[in-house]
Amino acid sequence: MTIERLHTGKRMSQVVIHGDTIYLAGQVGRPEMDVATQTSDCLDNIDRLLAEAGSDKSHILQAVIWLADMADFDAMNAVWDAWVPEGHAPARACGEARLAAPEYRVEIIVTAARKG
């Protein structure tokens, strides 16, 4: 089975497709913004990359969300809950971690199925 990589650089690919499974790299938002805006940016990136890979948010299997501070949990969830289609909530984990730069408040990683 082939592996397809999209938006590949020296260090990573933004999308890796193996069979009918799509793996996205961690998505972050504009670092100068608050957590709600950064979450919205992440989700916009996810929508765009999934569409390019032949899927959409209703086909997300799993999401891993890293917050720089769990105090941002409710603000992030308000954006997330409005974005996830009813009846299509993926398996999800959310934790606190030091992100790549202190300006980042949230990073979201998803695995999805291709639309069939």
Stockholm file with secondary structure:
# STOCKHOLM 1.0

chainA/1-116         MTIERLHTGKRMSQVVIHGDTIYLAGQVGRPEMDVATQTSDCLDNIDRLLAEAGSDKSHILQAVIWLADMADFDAMNAVWDAWVPEGHAPARACGEARLAAPEYRVEIIVTAARKG
#=GR chainA/1-116 SS CCEEEEEECSSCEEEEEETTEEEECCEECCTTSCHHHHHHHHHHHHHHHHHHHTCCGGGEEEEEEEESCGGGHHHHHHHHHHHSCTTCCCEEEEEECCCSSTTCCEEEEEEEECCC
#=GC SS_cons         CCEEEEEECSSCEEEEEETTEEEECCEECCTTSCHHHHHHHHHHHHHHHHHHHTCCGGGEEEEEEEESCGGGHHHHHHHHHHHSCTTCCCEEEEEECCCSSTTCCEEEEEEEECCC
//
